[in-house]
Amino acid sequence: MTAVLLALAACSGGSGTSTTAPSTPAPDQTIALSETARLGELIFKDTSLSASGAQSCASCHDPAAAHAPSNNLAAQFGGANGDVQGFRAAPSLRYLNQTPAFFFAADGTPTGGFDRDGRAASLAEQGERPFLAPHEMANDSKQDVINKLRKTAYAERFRAQFGAGILDDAEQAFGRMTFALQAYQKEAPEFHPFDSKYDLFLAGKVKLSDQELRGLALFNNPAKGNCIACHPSARGADGASPLFTDFTYDNLGVPRNVKLKATANPAYYDLGLCGPDRTDLVDKRSDLCGSFKVPTLRNVATRQAFFHNGAFDNLTSVVSFYVRRDTNPEEWYPLAADGRVQKFNDLPEQYRKNVNVSEVPYNRQPGMAPALSPGEIDDVVKFLGTLTDGYKLNP
């Protein structure tokens, strides 16, 4: 227990930015939503706003799956007929309300922003693309979306909230739609409940099991899991709950996932901060090519697809990859015709030097012992299970 408490005390964010929520409502606290947020909830769950009539925001961000997909697909399907695969694994929308807009820290570290490449500056901006993307809700235009909104049962409520003529201006109306989605995600406690077993542990209301405590110590140990380098686990100085992300970016050299249809084209690469969706950094900071945003680990045990390309479908494999990527690369990457391991095969050759190979646990070579043993991997996975929302105390 002493080792665990010392490890908790040592937790800190690496970027100098705040990594904790400024306030944590009690799990049973009732919060009345504004009318704007209630409209956002209706929009979030409305399949009629898609070209197919069968897809809503909640389709890929299921409330019952911690606002993430409820399946293990590498990327979700959308489009007018529901048969167009996306390019990235859909992330959870939980605990995004404290995410800052994208910026470079004083030391040049990219930080914050929404989407896996940080290109959206707010939750409202993040909500724009799904309505128009061909592989998502696939509307032809903002006008097309608003034409659908006119036919909804809540159209009059929308007019009452934003003005009688709001639906006559597609640009303005679309902006109010995404503003309402943002209000819903910021106001509704379901998006940031802070009611996991770990939250209750920090509050002194429940004990962790011996295995969970071992996992926490390994998670925090800078010579073992070193997860706290990007996923701070301690309360803030003001007592606020940890968000388990420092909002920064990392290049992990994740294996290419052939389950993504886009990878059938050998010239296709997803370079995160360098495109294909984000284009403002590729010529300025090529050292960032292949980097993706560090996600919160809250509810990670409920996920069924991991990393930006959905390359893994279970948490044990994910933790194993972190600690065995460099000691046993043959377990994760294909072999070339000459028998050599094609390490970091989802990056063009010129960007493979950007992969993080300096921090623990990535600072190892073949033949060295991994940072965690199989039993220790199990302990970390067990601890990560304590970050799942909705933990119920025994009566």
JOFENBEL-V241410 format. One line per field, one symbol per residue. phi: phi as a letter, one per 40 degrees, with the letter a starting at -180 (. if undefined). Layout:
# JOFENBEL-V241410
phi: ???
This chain:
# JOFENBEL-V241410
phi: .dcccccccccaccbgccbbccabccdcccbccccccccdcccdbccccbccgbbbdcccbcdcbffbccbbccacbagdbgbbccbbccccccgccbccccabcdcgccaggbgcbgcccacccccccdcbcdcbcgccacccccdccdcccbdccccccbhdbcccbcccccccccccccccccccdccacfbcdccccccgcabccdccccccccdcccbbcfccdbbdbcccccgccccfabgcbabbgcccbcccdcccccccacbgcbhccbbcbdccbcccchcbccccccgccccbabgcbgcbbacccccccdcbdccbcccbbcccdcgccccfcbbddcbcccccbbccbccbbdgccccbcdccdccccccdcccccgcbccc
